[in-house]
Amino acid sequence: MKYALATIIYWVLLSATSALAAPPEIEDFCWAQAAQVRFNGRGEREAFIANCIADHTPTPPAKRRYKKPR
């Protein structure tokens, strides 16, 4: 029973995160830019790619809060 529940939770989280991912075109662009840069330290390439994707991905719109009528 707990394995079935864990499997369901896994698939729900997997499907939710794919909607939040950057488009492949942006990832390809950032990887191409990272290939042209020389990195010295450990993890600098990943940080560069993460910042590049964050810079080129639009921010999600803020959720509106509605007041409940009293």
N, C-alpha and C positions, 0 to 999 in steps of 0.2 A: 504494500500500500504506500509506504513512504517513498519507494522508488518511482512509482507512478506520479506521485505528487511532485517529486523533484524534477522529473522529466517535463511535466507540464509547466512548472515554474521556469525551467531552463528555456523552453521554446517561447514562452511569453517574453522573457527578457531578451532573447535573441532577436525576436521580431521587433521589439521596441527600439533596440539600439540601432538597427539598420536604418530606421527612419531618421535618426539623428546624425548619421554619418555624412561626411562631405561627398559631393559628387566625384566620380572617378576622374573627370577632367581636371579638377582642382588638385587632386592627389598626384596625378601624372605630371602636372605643371610644376608642383613643388618638388617632386623627386628629380625632375629634369634640372631645376635650379640647384638642388643640392649636389647633383653630380658635377657641377661646375665650380663648386666651392671646396677649398681644402680645409679640413677640420683637424684640429690637434688633439682635443681631449675626448674622453669617453662620454658618449651620450650627446655630443654637440650636434651630430647629424639629426638625431631624433628630435632634439629641441628646435632645431632650425625648421624641420618639416612641420612640427606641431604649430610653431608660430606662423609659418607660411599659410597653413590651412586655416588657422584662426583669422589671419588677416584677410583672406580671400573668401571666407564664408560669411554670408550675411547673418546678423544676429536674429534670433527668433523674436517675433513680436511679443510685447508684454501682454500678459493676460489682464483683461479688464475685470475689475471687481465691482460687482453690483450690490447695492444695499438692499436688504430684504425689507419689504414694506411692513410697517408695524401695524 
